[in-house]
Amino acid sequence: MFDKIRIIVRKIKLYPLKILVRRSQVRDVIKKDMDRWVRMTDNSRSDYSVFEKLYWLIYAENIEEFRNLLYYRIGSPAGFLERFLLNLSRTLIKPVDTLLISSKSIGPGLIIKHGYGTVIDAEKIGDNCLVFQDVVVGFKNEADDRPTIGNYVHISVGSKVLGNITIGDHAVIAANSVVTKNMPPNSLAVGIPARIIKDAGNKAEYVASGEILA
Ligand SMILES: CC(C)(COP(=O)(O)OP(=O)(O)OC[C@H]1O[C@@H](n2cnc3c(N)ncnc32)[C@H](O)[C@@H]1OP(=O)(O)O)[C@@H](O)C(=O)NCCC(=O)NCCS
């Protein structure tokens, strides 16, 4: 009985977000995000409806980082109703305070693991990237001096990617590296300052799929 009441209350709390997702101009991107997050947490739930996936990620799995990504996608809606629903949602379902996402554009499927103390402020991020805790992707000197990140890039725990640089598709940035120079596709960067020491092969795609670092 108590469980049923709890589920009903949660669904009511989720309702404003459901409307915002349905009305969002980027709902297809949001759906792709959800598909990837669900695939990563429990592949057997992939045939859930959009609302069921939302419930699964926010309540059953309680993935706080996903909330931040969702609010980033929703952005700052122009309409009064949307703004009201967004404020209500952010009160009912709080984002993580220490995870900042403010990039100009981010492709679908971004996964953020343990996203505490993480800032994602890129010029552009491609599809299906993976970012860990204590990462900074951001400016080096000027506010618009920000990286462009490719697809399937893996940014490991503690690393910093700074300045107007380009990180190629499938690049892997090792834990605690500081990257301030371009990285070609499929490369691996390690250390401070980061040096490119080998071809990362398909490591990024494999790791970024989420299956081995869940
Ligand atoms: C990027 C990563 C996958 C590379 O691992 P790998 O392919 O097994 O690399 P290797 O162990 O073959 O190391 C290759 C070289 O890079 C060095 N290296 C690897 N990671 C390094 C790091 N973070 N900093 C400095 N050097 C590093 C190794 O010492 C080795 O040097 P050598 O060629 O001189 O012997 C790994 O370092 C990493 O960062 N993993 C992700 C960690 C993470 O985010 N975990 C989440 C925890 S919540």
Ligand as a Chemical Component Dictionary entry (heavy atoms), coordinates in Angstrom:
data_LIG
# 
_chem_comp.id                   LIG 
_chem_comp.type                 NON-POLYMER 
_chem_comp.pdbx_formal_charge   0 
_chem_comp.three_letter_code    LIG 
# 
loop_
_chem_comp_atom.comp_id 
_chem_comp_atom.atom_id 
_chem_comp_atom.alt_atom_id 
_chem_comp_atom.type_symbol 
_chem_comp_atom.charge 
_chem_comp_atom.model_Cartn_x 
_chem_comp_atom.model_Cartn_y 
_chem_comp_atom.model_Cartn_z 
_chem_comp_atom.pdbx_ordinal 
LIG C1  C1  C 0 43.046 5.957 -20.453 1  
LIG C2  C2  C 0 43.296 4.613 -19.827 2  
LIG C3  C3  C 0 42.121 3.731 -20.180 3  
LIG C4  C4  C 0 44.609 4.109 -20.396 4  
LIG O1  O1  O 0 44.782 2.802 -19.958 5  
LIG P1  P1  P 0 45.576 1.746 -20.865 6  
LIG O2  O2  O 0 45.173 1.779 -22.264 7  
LIG O3  O3  O 0 45.509 0.475 -20.138 8  
LIG O4  O4  O 0 46.976 2.344 -20.884 9  
LIG P2  P2  P 0 48.271 1.578 -20.494 10 
LIG O5  O5  O 0 48.133 1.048 -19.118 11 
LIG O6  O6  O 0 48.588 0.661 -21.618 12 
LIG O7  O7  O 0 49.288 2.726 -20.427 13 
LIG C5  C5  C 0 49.947 3.198 -21.520 14 
LIG C6  C6  C 0 50.986 4.168 -21.023 15 
LIG O8  O8  O 0 50.304 5.331 -20.494 16 
LIG C7  C7  C 0 50.620 5.492 -19.128 17 
LIG N1  N1  N 0 49.408 5.919 -18.487 18 
LIG C8  C8  C 0 48.206 5.329 -18.510 19 
LIG N2  N2  N 0 47.303 6.057 -17.845 20 
LIG C9  C9  C 0 47.972 7.138 -17.395 21 
LIG C10 C10 C 0 47.580 8.271 -16.634 22 
LIG N3  N3  N 0 46.321 8.437 -16.207 23 
LIG N4  N4  N 0 48.513 9.220 -16.363 24 
LIG C11 C11 C 0 49.780 9.081 -16.781 25 
LIG N5  N5  N 0 50.213 8.019 -17.513 26 
LIG C12 C12 C 0 49.306 7.076 -17.807 27 
LIG C13 C13 C 0 51.121 4.149 -18.663 28 
LIG O9  O9  O 0 52.017 4.260 -17.592 29 
LIG C14 C14 C 0 51.828 3.644 -19.906 30 
LIG O10 O10 O 0 53.056 4.278 -20.038 31 
LIG P3  P3  P 0 54.284 3.556 -20.813 32 
LIG O11 O11 O 0 53.820 3.346 -22.232 33 
LIG O12 O12 O 0 55.388 4.533 -20.673 34 
LIG O13 O13 O 0 54.473 2.279 -20.059 35 
LIG C15 C15 C 0 43.416 4.719 -18.298 36 
LIG O14 O14 O 0 44.618 5.361 -17.933 37 
LIG C16 C16 C 0 42.294 5.508 -17.705 38 
LIG O15 O15 O 0 42.406 6.700 -17.492 39 
LIG N6  N6  N 0 41.144 4.819 -17.459 40 
LIG C17 C17 C 0 39.917 5.415 -17.045 41 
LIG C18 C18 C 0 39.948 5.701 -15.547 42 
LIG C19 C19 C 0 38.623 6.215 -15.088 43 
LIG O16 O16 O 0 38.143 7.255 -15.499 44 
LIG N7  N7  N 0 38.003 5.457 -14.181 45 
LIG C20 C20 C 0 36.776 5.825 -13.599 46 
LIG C21 C21 C 0 36.870 5.663 -12.095 47 
LIG S1  S1  S 0 35.406 6.176 -11.327 48 
# 
loop_
_chem_comp_bond.comp_id 
_chem_comp_bond.atom_id_1 
_chem_comp_bond.atom_id_2 
_chem_comp_bond.value_order 
_chem_comp_bond.pdbx_ordinal 
LIG C1  C2  SING 1  
LIG C2  C3  SING 2  
LIG C2  C4  SING 3  
LIG C2  C15 SING 4  
LIG C4  O1  SING 5  
LIG O1  P1  SING 6  
LIG P1  O2  DOUB 7  
LIG P1  O3  SING 8  
LIG P1  O4  SING 9  
LIG O4  P2  SING 10 
LIG P2  O5  DOUB 11 
LIG P2  O6  SING 12 
LIG P2  O7  SING 13 
LIG O7  C5  SING 14 
LIG C5  C6  SING 15 
LIG C6  O8  SING 16 
LIG C6  C14 SING 17 
LIG O8  C7  SING 18 
LIG C7  N1  SING 19 
LIG C7  C13 SING 20 
LIG N1  C8  SING 21 
LIG N1  C12 SING 22 
LIG C8  N2  DOUB 23 
LIG N2  C9  SING 24 
LIG C9  C10 SING 25 
LIG C9  C12 DOUB 26 
LIG C10 N3  SING 27 
LIG C10 N4  DOUB 28 
LIG N4  C11 SING 29 
LIG C11 N5  DOUB 30 
LIG N5  C12 SING 31 
LIG C13 O9  SING 32 
LIG C13 C14 SING 33 
LIG C14 O10 SING 34 
LIG O10 P3  SING 35 
LIG P3  O11 DOUB 36 
LIG P3  O12 SING 37 
LIG P3  O13 SING 38 
LIG C15 O14 SING 39 
LIG C15 C16 SING 40 
LIG C16 O15 DOUB 41 
LIG C16 N6  SING 42 
LIG N6  C17 SING 43 
LIG C17 C18 SING 44 
LIG C18 C19 SING 45 
LIG C19 O16 DOUB 46 
LIG C19 N7  SING 47 
LIG N7  C20 SING 48 
LIG C20 C21 SING 49 
LIG C21 S1  SING 50 
# 
